[in-house]
């Protein structure tokens, strides 16, 4: 069975509540357990202080490279004879 060691730490008025799970026969001293807790806390601070940058949104190539169709082009294509219609690009 496992031993759950819960801990709470405060940093800049933010509370971290976490735990470390060790096997029942872990054999670690109180000092070693405290070092594990401190290492986990320092890792959390590092993530808090150095967040990953936001990803840039993916731009669809079709929307950036397409031509704009004007209202006049639409009107011209609708009024042309069916056999004389030019394809709208």
Rosetta blueprint (number, residue, H / E / L):
1 X L
2 X E
3 X E
4 X E
5 X E
6 X E
7 X E
8 X E
9 X E
10 X E
11 X E
12 X L
13 X L
14 X E
15 X E
16 X E
17 X E
18 X E
19 X E
20 X E
21 X E
22 X E
23 X E
24 X L
25 X L
26 X L
27 X L
28 X L
29 X L
30 X H
31 X H
32 X H
33 X H
34 X H
35 X H
36 X H
37 X H
38 X H
39 X H
40 X H
41 X H
42 X H
43 X H
44 X H
45 X H
46 X H
47 X H
48 X H
49 X H
50 X L
51 X L
52 X L
53 X L
54 X L
55 X L
56 X L
57 X L
58 X L
59 X L
60 X L
61 X H
62 X H
63 X H
64 X H
65 X H
66 X L
67 X L
68 X L
69 X L
70 X L
71 X H
72 X H
73 X H
74 X H
75 X H
76 X H
77 X H
78 X H
79 X H
80 X L
81 X L
82 X H
83 X H
84 X H
85 X L
86 X L
87 X L
88 X L
89 X L
